[in-house]
Amino acid sequence: MRKAMPRITESADELQRCMKSDLDPKKRQRLHALYLAASGQARHRQEIAALLGVHRHSVAAWFRAYAEGGLGHALRYQRPLPPRHQRITAAALAALQAKLQDPHGFASYHQIRAW
């Protein structure tokens, strides 16, 4: 059974203007999904997903965000940050910083790496 589409309060023309003026490709894609629904070009999430080349769950998440908080909420997303791997322990970093303060510490980057 299909879930009901959210009621879109913005007009198709307004969504199209926003879509054309926004520089962020992810926001444009979300606006495009809303535009397709508001203009009646697609009636179901699966149709919108096929037209945009994304998974239907992505479209469902965008519409859920729109239903919860409107257009501003639907356009928000957080870019995933790459994982940060600590390559040096805190004690080794403190020792390295102390050694770097010494005027006779290291002559080259190769010496730092070997240390």
Helices and strands as residue ranges (DSSP letters): H 12-21, H 25-39, H 45-52, H 56-74, H 90-101, H 109-114
